Amino acid sequence: MGISSAVFQSSHFGTDKFKAMFGASGALSAVSDATATMALLWCFRGTVASINGTRMNIGVNTQVMLQRLFQFSITRGLLVTLVQICIVVFIFIDIEKLLW
């Protein structure tokens, strides 16, 4: 019976209003993560296009590094967005079990 049990007993996690607010927060977080990833990739594509448009002689190592950076950005964006979506799903399944 510590502070955490007192907090969990006094709060109303199971109410529909709390679920709606917490779920909306998670959904908006997922949307903002997806938007940030798309913006990052859009800027990255523009930078690569401008480098290629200037006919700069970039080496193979630079091209590989740019390709890995692009892949990392895509992977990170998908992973973070999927985690946010899973949190929202777990909240709506049963918030009392604290699966999230």
TISE-333575 format. One record per residue: residue number from 1; y, z, x of N, C-alpha, C in turn. Coordinates in pm, whole numbers, plus 50000, padded with zeros to 5 digits. Layout:
// residues N
<node i="NUM" n_v="Y" n_w="Z" n_u="X" ca_v="Y" ca_w="Z" ca_u="X" c_v="Y" c_w="Z" c_u="X"/>
...
***
This chain:
// residues 100
<node i="1" n_v="49881" n_w="50000" n_u="50084" ca_v="50000" ca_w="50000" ca_u="50000" c_v="50125" c_w="50000" c_u="50088"/>
<node i="2" n_v="50150" n_w="49892" n_u="50153" ca_v="50268" ca_w="49881" ca_u="50236" c_v="50380" c_w="49811" c_u="50163"/>
<node i="3" n_v="50474" n_w="49767" n_u="50242" ca_v="50591" ca_w="49698" ca_u="50185" c_v="50548" c_w="49567" c_u="50119"/>
<node i="4" n_v="50454" n_w="49497" n_u="50182" ca_v="50413" ca_w="49367" ca_u="50126" c_v="50350" c_w="49382" c_u="49988"/>
<node i="5" n_v="50269" n_w="49487" n_u="49967" ca_v="50209" ca_w="49505" ca_u="49834" c_v="50314" c_w="49541" c_u="49731"/>
<node i="6" n_v="50416" n_w="49618" n_u="49773" ca_v="50523" ca_w="49653" ca_u="49680" c_v="50604" c_w="49529" c_u="49643"/>
<node i="7" n_v="50625" n_w="49441" n_u="49739" ca_v="50701" ca_w="49318" ca_u="49712" c_v="50621" c_w="49229" c_u="49619"/>
<node i="8" n_v="50490" n_w="49212" n_u="49644" ca_v="50408" ca_w="49125" ca_u="49561" c_v="50391" c_w="49181" c_u="49421"/>
<node i="9" n_v="50390" n_w="49312" n_u="49405" ca_v="50376" ca_w="49370" ca_u="49273" c_v="50504" c_w="49358" c_u="49192"/>
<node i="10" n_v="50618" n_w="49369" n_u="49260" ca_v="50744" ca_w="49366" ca_u="49186" c_v="50791" c_w="49225" c_u="49155"/>
<node i="11" n_v="50746" n_w="49127" n_u="49229" ca_v="50790" ca_w="48990" ca_u="49204" c_v="50699" c_w="48925" c_u="49100"/>
<node i="12" n_v="50749" n_w="48819" n_u="49043" ca_v="50678" ca_w="48750" ca_u="48937" c_v="50642" c_w="48609" c_u="48985"/>
<node i="13" n_v="50541" n_w="48600" n_u="49072" ca_v="50501" ca_w="48470" ca_u="49126" c_v="50438" c_w="48381" c_u="49021"/>
<node i="14" n_v="50374" n_w="48439" n_u="48923" ca_v="50301" ca_w="48360" ca_u="48826" c_v="50384" c_w="48302" c_u="48715"/>
<node i="15" n_v="50512" n_w="48335" n_u="48708" ca_v="50594" ca_w="48285" ca_u="48598" c_v="50617" c_w="48136" c_u="48612"/>
<node i="16" n_v="50633" n_w="48072" n_u="48499" ca_v="50654" ca_w="47928" ca_u="48500" c_v="50786" c_w="47890" c_u="48567"/>
<node i="17" n_v="50887" n_w="47973" n_u="48551" ca_v="51017" ca_w="47944" ca_u="48612" c_v="51006" c_w="47946" c_u="48764"/>
<node i="18" n_v="50935" n_w="48046" n_u="48818" ca_v="50918" ca_w="48055" ca_u="48962" c_v="50838" c_w="47936" c_u="49015"/>
<node i="19" n_v="50731" n_w="47900" n_u="48945" ca_v="50650" ca_w="47786" ca_u="48987" c_v="50732" c_w="47658" c_u="48987"/>
<node i="20" n_v="50813" n_w="47641" n_u="48884" ca_v="50895" ca_w="47520" ca_u="48874" c_v="50998" c_w="47515" c_u="48987"/>
<node i="21" n_v="51062" n_w="47627" n_u="49014" ca_v="51163" ca_w="47628" ca_u="49120" c_v="51101" c_w="47608" c_u="49257"/>
<node i="22" n_v="50991" n_w="47678" n_u="49283" ca_v="50925" ca_w="47667" ca_u="49413" c_v="50861" c_w="47530" c_u="49430"/>
<node i="23" n_v="50804" n_w="47476" n_u="49324" ca_v="50746" ca_w="47343" ca_u="49329" c_v="50852" c_w="47235" c_u="49350"/>
<node i="24" n_v="50965" n_w="47250" n_u="49283" ca_v="51074" ca_w="47154" ca_u="49302" c_v="51127" c_w="47160" c_u="49444"/>
<node i="25" n_v="51134" n_w="47278" n_u="49499" ca_v="51179" ca_w="47293" ca_u="49638" c_v="51084" c_w="47223" c_u="49733"/>
<node i="26" n_v="50954" n_w="47240" n_u="49713" ca_v="50856" ca_w="47174" ca_u="49798" c_v="50857" c_w="47024" c_u="49781"/>
<node i="27" n_v="50874" n_w="46978" n_u="49657" ca_v="50879" ca_w="46833" ca_u="49632" c_v="51002" c_w="46770" c_u="49696"/>
<node i="28" n_v="51115" n_w="46838" n_u="49686" ca_v="51236" ca_w="46787" ca_u="49750" c_v="51224" c_w="46790" c_u="49902"/>
<node i="29" n_v="51153" n_w="46888" n_u="49955" ca_v="51128" ca_w="46891" ca_u="50099" c_v="51044" c_w="46772" c_u="50143"/>
<node i="30" n_v="50943" n_w="46738" n_u="50063" ca_v="50859" ca_w="46623" ca_u="50095" c_v="50940" c_w="46494" c_u="50090"/>
<node i="31" n_v="51026" n_w="46481" n_u="49989" ca_v="51110" ca_w="46361" ca_u="49978" c_v="51208" c_w="46352" c_u="50095"/>
<node i="32" n_v="51267" n_w="46466" n_u="50132" ca_v="51362" ca_w="46462" ca_u="50244" c_v="51292" c_w="46433" c_u="50377"/>
<node i="33" n_v="51170" n_w="46483" n_u="50396" ca_v="51095" ca_w="46451" ca_u="50518" c_v="51061" c_w="46303" c_u="50523"/>
<node i="34" n_v="51020" n_w="46246" n_u="50411" ca_v="50989" ca_w="46103" ca_u="50407" c_v="51114" c_w="46020" c_u="50432"/>
<node i="35" n_v="51226" n_w="46060" n_u="50375" ca_v="51352" ca_w="45988" ca_u="50395" c_v="51397" c_w="45996" c_u="50541"/>
<node i="36" n_v="51385" n_w="46114" n_u="50601" ca_v="51423" ca_w="46130" ca_u="50742" c_v="51335" c_w="46044" c_u="50832"/>
<node i="37" n_v="51207" n_w="46036" n_u="50801" ca_v="51116" ca_w="45953" ca_u="50880" c_v="51152" c_w="45806" c_u="50867"/>
<node i="38" n_v="51181" n_w="45761" n_u="50745" ca_v="51219" ca_w="45621" ca_u="50726" c_v="51350" c_w="45589" c_u="50799"/>
<node i="39" n_v="51446" n_w="45681" n_u="50795" ca_v="51572" ca_w="45658" ca_u="50865" c_v="51551" c_w="45653" c_u="51016"/>
<node i="40" n_v="51466" n_w="45740" n_u="51067" ca_v="51436" ca_w="45740" ca_u="51209" c_v="51370" c_w="45610" c_u="51252"/>
<node i="41" n_v="51275" n_w="45563" n_u="51173" ca_v="51207" ca_w="45437" ca_u="51205" c_v="51301" c_w="45318" c_u="51192"/>
<node i="42" n_v="51390" n_w="45321" n_u="51095" ca_v="51488" ca_w="45213" ca_u="51078" c_v="51580" c_w="45205" c_u="51200"/>
<node i="43" n_v="51629" n_w="45320" n_u="51244" ca_v="51715" ca_w="45322" ca_u="51364" c_v="51637" c_w="45279" c_u="51488"/>
<node i="44" n_v="51515" n_w="45322" n_u="51498" ca_v="51432" ca_w="45286" ca_u="51613" c_v="51407" c_w="45136" c_u="51617"/>
<node i="45" n_v="51377" n_w="45078" n_u="51501" ca_v="51356" ca_w="44933" ca_u="51494" c_v="51482" c_w="44857" c_u="51536"/>
<node i="46" n_v="51598" n_w="44907" n_u="51490" ca_v="51724" ca_w="44843" ca_u="51527" c_v="51749" c_w="44849" c_u="51677"/>
<node i="47" n_v="51713" n_w="44959" n_u="51739" ca_v="51732" ca_w="44973" ca_u="51883" c_v="51640" c_w="44879" c_u="51959"/>
<node i="48" n_v="51515" n_w="44870" n_u="51916" ca_v="51420" ca_w="44779" ca_u="51981" c_v="51465" c_w="44635" c_u="51963"/>
<node i="49" n_v="51513" n_w="44601" n_u="51844" ca_v="51559" ca_w="44464" ca_u="51819" c_v="51681" c_w="44431" c_u="51905"/>
<node i="50" n_v="51771" n_w="44528" n_u="51924" ca_v="51889" ca_w="44500" ca_u="52006" c_v="51851" c_w="44486" c_u="52154"/>
<node i="51" n_v="51751" n_w="44562" n_u="52197" ca_v="51704" ca_w="44547" ca_u="52335" c_v="51642" c_w="44410" c_u="52354"/>
<node i="52" n_v="51559" n_w="44368" n_u="52259" ca_v="51496" ca_w="44237" ca_u="52269" c_v="51597" c_w="44124" c_u="52251"/>
<node i="53" n_v="51702" n_w="44146" n_u="52174" ca_v="51804" ca_w="44045" ca_u="52150" c_v="51892" c_w="44018" c_u="52270"/>
<node i="54" n_v="51904" n_w="44114" n_u="52360" ca_v="51988" ca_w="44095" ca_u="52479" c_v="51912" c_w="44028" c_u="52591"/>
<node i="55" n_v="51786" n_w="43998" n_u="52568" ca_v="51700" ca_w="43933" ca_u="52666" c_v="51690" c_w="44014" c_u="52796"/>
<node i="56" n_v="51693" n_w="44147" n_u="52778" ca_v="51673" ca_w="44233" ca_u="52894" c_v="51527" c_w="44225" c_u="52935"/>
<node i="57" n_v="51505" n_w="44229" n_u="53061" ca_v="51369" ca_w="44224" ca_u="53112" c_v="51317" c_w="44366" c_u="53124"/>
<node i="58" n_v="51257" n_w="44415" n_u="53014" ca_v="51201" ca_w="44550" ca_u="53019" c_v="51055" c_w="44539" c_u="53059"/>
<node i="59" n_v="51011" n_w="44639" n_u="53131" ca_v="50876" ca_w="44637" ca_u="53183" c_v="50772" c_w="44670" c_u="53079"/>
<node i="60" n_v="50649" n_w="44651" n_u="53118" ca_v="50536" ca_w="44679" ca_u="53029" c_v="50531" c_w="44828" c_u="52997"/>
<node i="61" n_v="50561" n_w="44913" n_u="53095" ca_v="50558" ca_w="45057" ca_u="53073" c_v="50661" c_w="45099" c_u="52967"/>
<node i="62" n_v="50776" n_w="45036" n_u="52969" ca_v="50879" ca_w="45067" ca_u="52869" c_v="50835" c_w="45023" c_u="52731"/>
<node i="63" n_v="50775" n_w="44906" n_u="52723" ca_v="50726" ca_w="44859" ca_u="52594" c_v="50616" c_w="44950" c_u="52539"/>
<node i="64" n_v="50528" n_w="44996" n_u="52625" ca_v="50421" ca_w="45087" ca_u="52581" c_v="50481" c_w="45219" c_u="52536"/>
<node i="65" n_v="50581" n_w="45268" n_u="52610" ca_v="50646" ca_w="45393" ca_u="52571" c_v="50716" c_w="45381" c_u="52436"/>
<node i="66" n_v="50784" n_w="45271" n_u="52413" ca_v="50850" ca_w="45248" ca_u="52285" c_v="50748" c_w="45237" c_u="52172"/>
<node i="67" n_v="50635" n_w="45172" n_u="52197" ca_v="50531" ca_w="45161" ca_u="52096" c_v="50472" c_w="45297" c_u="52064"/>
<node i="68" n_v="50448" n_w="45381" n_u="52165" ca_v="50394" ca_w="45515" ca_u="52142" c_v="50494" c_w="45604" c_u="52068"/>
<node i="69" n_v="50621" n_w="45589" n_u="52099" ca_v="50724" ca_w="45666" ca_u="52030" c_v="50730" c_w="45627" c_u="51883"/>
<node i="70" n_v="50719" n_w="45500" n_u="51856" ca_v="50718" ca_w="45453" ca_u="51717" c_v="50596" c_w="45507" c_u="51643"/>
<node i="71" n_v="50478" n_w="45502" n_u="51705" ca_v="50356" ca_w="45554" ca_u="51644" c_v="50365" c_w="45705" c_u="51621"/>
<node i="72" n_v="50423" n_w="45777" n_u="51717" ca_v="50440" ca_w="45920" ca_u="51701" c_v="50530" c_w="45952" c_u="51583"/>
<node i="73" n_v="50637" n_w="45875" n_u="51568" ca_v="50730" ca_w="45898" ca_u="51456" c_v="50660" c_w="45876" c_u="51322"/>
<node i="74" n_v="50580" n_w="45772" n_u="51314" ca_v="50508" ca_w="45745" ca_u="51189" c_v="50408" c_w="45857" c_u="51161"/>
<node i="75" n_v="50331" n_w="45895" n_u="51261" ca_v="50231" ca_w="46000" ca_u="51244" c_v="50293" c_w="46132" c_u="51205"/>
<node i="76" n_v="50401" n_w="46169" n_u="51271" ca_v="50470" ca_w="46294" ca_u="51242" c_v="50525" c_w="46294" c_u="51100"/>
<node i="77" n_v="50584" n_w="46184" n_u="51060" ca_v="50640" ca_w="46175" ca_u="50925" c_v="50533" c_w="46185" c_u="50817"/>
<node i="78" n_v="50421" n_w="46115" n_u="50838" ca_v="50312" ca_w="46123" ca_u="50740" c_v="50252" c_w="46262" c_u="50733"/>
<node i="79" n_v="50232" n_w="46324" n_u="50849" ca_v="50172" ca_w="46457" ca_u="50852" c_v="50259" c_w="46561" c_u="50783"/>
<node i="80" n_v="50387" n_w="46561" n_u="50815" ca_v="50478" ca_w="46659" ca_u="50754" c_v="50491" c_w="46637" c_u="50604"/>
<node i="81" n_v="50499" n_w="46513" n_u="50561" ca_v="50509" ca_w="46484" ca_u="50419" c_v="50381" c_w="46525" c_u="50345"/>
<node i="82" n_v="50265" n_w="46498" n_u="50403" ca_v="50139" ca_w="46538" ca_u="50340" c_v="50126" c_w="46690" c_u="50331"/>
<node i="83" n_v="50170" n_w="46761" n_u="50433" ca_v="50166" ca_w="46908" ca_u="50429" c_v="50255" c_w="46960" c_u="50317"/>
<node i="84" n_v="50373" n_w="46903" n_u="50303" ca_v="50463" ca_w="46946" ca_u="50196" c_v="50402" c_w="46919" c_u="50058"/>
<node i="85" n_v="50338" n_w="46805" n_u="50042" ca_v="50274" ca_w="46773" ca_u="49915" c_v="50159" c_w="46870" c_u="49888"/>
<node i="86" n_v="50080" n_w="46902" n_u="49990" ca_v="49970" ca_w="46998" ca_u="49973" c_v="50023" c_w="47135" c_u="49932"/>
<node i="87" n_v="50134" n_w="47177" n_u="49988" ca_v="50193" ca_w="47306" ca_u="49951" c_v="50230" c_w="47306" c_u="49803"/>
<node i="88" n_v="50291" n_w="47198" n_u="49756" ca_v="50328" ca_w="47189" ca_u="49615" c_v="50204" c_w="47193" c_u="49526"/>
<node i="89" n_v="50099" n_w="47122" n_u="49566" ca_v="49975" ca_w="47122" ca_u="49487" c_v="49914" c_w="47261" c_u="49483"/>
<node i="90" n_v="49909" n_w="47330" n_u="49597" ca_v="49854" ca_w="47465" ca_u="49600" c_v="49935" c_w="47562" c_u="49515"/>
<node i="91" n_v="50064" n_w="47543" n_u="49510" ca_v="50148" ca_w="47630" ca_u="49427" c_v="50113" c_w="47612" c_u="49280"/>
<node i="92" n_v="50094" n_w="47488" n_u="49237" ca_v="50065" ca_w="47464" ca_u="49096" c_v="49920" c_w="47496" c_u="49059"/>
<node i="93" n_v="49830" n_w="47497" n_u="49157" ca_v="49691" ca_w="47534" ca_u="49127" c_v="49684" c_w="47682" c_u="49090"/>
<node i="94" n_v="49724" n_w="47768" n_u="49183" ca_v="49725" ca_w="47912" ca_u="49154" c_v="49808" c_w="47982" c_u="49260"/>
<node i="95" n_v="49928" n_w="48020" n_u="49223" ca_v="50019" ca_w="48079" ca_u="49319" c_v="49982" c_w="48224" c_u="49349"/>
<node i="96" n_v="49907" n_w="48287" n_u="49262" ca_v="49870" ca_w="48428" ca_u="49283" c_v="49773" c_w="48447" c_u="49399"/>
<node i="97" n_v="49693" n_w="48345" n_u="49430" ca_v="49596" ca_w="48357" ca_u="49539" c_v="49658" c_w="48335" c_u="49676"/>
<node i="98" n_v="49781" n_w="48289" n_u="49681" ca_v="49853" ca_w="48264" ca_u="49806" c_v="49779" c_w="48167" c_u="49897"/>
<node i="99" n_v="49730" n_w="48058" n_u="49842" ca_v="49664" ca_w="47955" ca_u="49921" c_v="49762" c_w="47885" c_u="50013"/>
<node i="100" n_v="49887" n_w="47884" n_u="49976" ca_v="49987" ca_w="47815" ca_u="50054" c_v="50028" c_w="47900" c_u="50169"/>
***
